Amino acid sequence: MAEKSSTRMNADDRRELVLTAATRAFAQGGYAGTSTDAVAKEAGVSQPYVVRIFGTKRQLFLEVLGLTCAQIQHTFATVIAEGFDPDSDDDWGRLGLAYTELLRDRDLLMVLMHGFAAGNDDEIAACARTGMGSIFATVMSTGCSEERAEEFVAQGMLLNVMLSMRAPEHLDEVSELTPLTRCAFGDALPLLTNPSGG
């Protein structure tokens, strides 16, 4: 029934439907643990339909990972375009907060982490390197030094790891980890421990 409904969409809408479903499926199972059949079920379409649009599972994952990296790059570019002083702690704080808010989308976060973890696949590793290169270049466009950009990206990777293990949601469960969690997220921590953001 869902597939019949989706065929009334134009080609771009159908593609978007499958990409959104693939993001959810890959976030849950990773590249190795997700089949095109699982993506099809998530999208409410047939498996041959998914293959017809994207070809292989690898090609579908590469597109999802590429879009994830592009979303991060675009988020940074938007903040920087509003005006950015590389010597301003406040501006770096705005950029960090934008990233933290983006990572509230757990599917996006987990696709990124699965993309890095699947680096033994040459094509996926190349896609991850391209995406990270684009993100780093955008951070460098602030006019900062390479060292400052590296520090910012490294902080982002720490946030990824902490979020992937759900550290903010279990803040007091492991007392030894609590100070690192509080320090890593700072003022953004309430955004992640209170789903309503209030």
C-alpha positions as CSV (number, residue, x, y, z in Angstrom):
1,M,0.0,0.0,0.0
2,A,2.8,2.4,1.0
3,E,4.7,1.6,-2.2
4,K,1.6,2.4,-4.4
5,S,1.3,5.7,-2.6
6,S,5.0,6.5,-3.1
7,T,4.8,5.8,-6.8
8,R,2.5,8.9,-7.1
9,M,5.4,11.0,-5.8
10,N,7.8,12.6,-8.3
11,A,11.3,11.0,-8.6
12,D,13.0,13.4,-6.2
13,D,10.3,12.8,-3.5
14,R,10.7,9.0,-3.9
15,R,14.4,9.3,-3.6
16,E,14.1,11.4,-0.5
17,L,11.7,8.9,1.1
18,V,14.2,6.1,0.7
19,L,17.1,8.2,1.8
20,T,15.3,9.2,5.0
21,A,14.4,5.6,5.7
22,A,18.0,4.5,4.9
23,T,19.3,7.0,7.4
24,R,17.1,5.5,10.1
25,A,18.0,2.0,9.2
26,F,21.8,2.6,8.9
27,A,21.7,4.5,12.2
28,Q,20.3,1.5,13.9
29,G,22.3,-1.3,12.3
30,G,25.3,0.3,10.7
31,Y,26.6,-0.5,7.2
32,A,27.4,-4.2,7.8
33,G,24.2,-4.9,9.8
34,T,21.7,-3.3,7.5
35,S,20.3,-4.8,4.3
36,T,18.5,-3.2,1.4
37,D,15.5,-5.2,2.5
38,A,15.7,-3.5,6.0
39,V,15.8,-0.1,4.3
40,A,12.8,-1.1,2.0
41,K,10.8,-2.2,5.0
42,E,11.6,1.1,6.8
43,A,10.5,3.0,3.7
44,G,7.4,0.9,3.1
45,V,8.6,-0.1,-0.4
46,S,9.9,-3.2,-2.0
47,Q,13.6,-4.2,-1.9
48,P,13.9,-4.2,-5.8
49,Y,12.5,-0.7,-5.7
50,V,15.4,0.4,-3.4
51,V,17.9,-1.3,-5.6
52,R,16.4,0.2,-8.7
53,I,17.0,3.7,-7.3
54,F,20.4,3.3,-5.7
55,G,22.0,0.2,-7.1
56,T,23.9,-1.5,-4.3
57,K,23.7,-1.2,-0.5
58,R,27.2,0.5,-0.6
59,Q,26.0,3.2,-3.0
60,L,23.0,3.9,-0.8
61,F,25.2,4.1,2.4
62,L,27.7,6.3,0.6
63,E,24.9,8.7,-0.3
64,V,23.5,8.8,3.2
65,L,27.0,9.3,4.7
66,G,27.8,12.0,2.2
67,L,24.5,13.8,3.0
68,T,25.3,13.6,6.7
69,C,28.7,15.2,6.3
70,A,27.2,17.8,4.0
71,Q,24.6,18.7,6.6
72,I,27.3,19.3,9.2
73,Q,29.4,21.4,6.7
74,H,26.3,23.5,5.8
75,T,25.4,24.0,9.5
76,F,28.9,25.4,10.1
77,A,28.9,27.5,7.0
78,T,25.6,29.1,8.0
79,V,26.9,30.1,11.4
80,I,30.2,31.4,9.9
81,A,28.3,33.4,7.3
82,E,26.5,35.3,10.0
83,G,29.8,36.8,11.0
84,F,32.7,35.1,12.7
85,D,35.8,36.4,14.6
86,P,38.3,33.6,15.0
87,D,39.6,35.3,18.2
88,S,36.1,35.4,19.8
89,D,35.3,32.7,22.3
90,D,31.6,33.6,21.9
91,D,31.8,32.9,18.2
92,W,33.4,29.5,18.7
93,G,30.7,28.8,21.3
94,R,28.0,29.6,18.7
95,L,29.7,27.2,16.3
96,G,30.0,24.5,19.0
97,L,26.4,25.0,20.0
98,A,25.1,24.6,16.5
99,Y,27.0,21.3,16.2
100,T,25.6,20.1,19.5
101,E,22.0,21.0,18.5
102,L,22.6,19.1,15.2
103,L,23.7,16.0,17.0
104,R,20.4,15.9,18.9
105,D,19.3,14.1,15.8
106,R,20.6,10.7,16.9
107,D,20.2,9.2,13.4
108,L,22.6,11.7,12.0
109,L,25.1,11.1,14.8
110,M,25.0,7.3,14.4
111,V,25.3,7.4,10.6
112,L,28.5,9.5,11.0
113,M,29.9,7.1,13.6
114,H,29.0,4.0,11.6
115,G,30.7,5.7,8.5
116,F,33.9,6.1,10.5
117,A,33.7,2.6,11.8
118,A,33.2,1.1,8.3
119,G,36.6,2.5,7.2
120,N,37.9,-0.9,6.3
121,D,35.7,-0.5,3.1
122,D,37.8,1.6,0.7
123,E,34.9,3.5,-0.8
124,I,33.3,4.3,2.6
125,A,36.7,5.4,4.0
126,A,37.2,7.7,1.0
127,C,33.7,9.2,1.4
128,A,34.4,9.8,5.1
129,R,37.7,11.4,4.3
130,T,36.1,13.7,1.7
131,G,33.3,14.7,4.1
132,M,35.8,15.4,7.0
133,G,38.0,17.4,4.6
134,S,35.0,19.5,3.6
135,I,34.0,20.1,7.3
136,F,37.6,21.0,8.2
137,A,37.9,23.4,5.3
138,T,34.7,25.1,6.4
139,V,36.1,25.5,9.9
140,M,39.3,26.9,8.4
141,S,37.2,29.4,6.5
142,T,36.8,31.3,9.8
143,G,40.4,32.5,9.3
144,C,41.6,30.5,12.3
145,S,44.9,28.6,12.5
146,E,45.1,24.9,11.6
147,E,45.7,24.1,15.3
148,R,42.5,26.0,16.4
149,A,40.5,24.2,13.7
150,E,42.0,20.8,14.8
151,E,41.1,21.5,18.4
152,F,37.5,22.4,17.4
153,V,37.1,19.2,15.3
154,A,38.7,17.1,18.0
155,Q,36.2,18.4,20.5
156,G,33.4,17.5,18.1
157,M,34.7,14.0,17.9
158,L,34.7,13.7,21.7
159,L,31.1,14.9,21.7
160,N,30.3,12.2,19.1
161,V,31.8,9.5,21.2
162,M,30.1,10.7,24.4
163,L,26.7,11.0,22.6
164,S,27.0,7.6,20.9
165,M,27.4,6.0,24.4
166,R,24.5,8.2,25.7
167,A,26.7,9.7,28.4
168,P,24.5,12.9,28.8
169,E,21.4,10.8,29.3
170,H,23.1,8.7,32.0
171,L,25.0,11.6,33.6
172,D,25.3,10.2,37.2
173,E,25.4,6.5,36.3
174,V,29.2,6.2,36.2
175,S,30.6,8.8,38.6
176,E,34.1,8.7,37.0
177,L,32.7,9.8,33.7
178,T,30.4,12.6,35.0
179,P,33.1,15.3,35.1
180,L,34.2,14.6,31.5
181,T,30.6,14.7,30.3
182,R,30.0,18.0,32.1
183,C,33.2,19.5,30.8
184,A,32.7,18.2,27.2
185,F,29.2,19.6,26.8
186,G,29.3,22.6,29.1
187,D,26.3,24.9,28.7
188,A,24.8,22.6,26.0
189,L,24.3,19.7,28.4
190,P,20.7,20.7,29.3
191,L,19.8,20.5,25.6
192,L,20.8,16.8,25.7
193,T,19.5,15.8,29.1
194,N,16.1,17.5,28.7
195,P,14.4,16.4,25.4
196,S,12.1,19.4,25.4
197,G,15.1,21.8,25.5
198,G,13.4,23.7,28.3
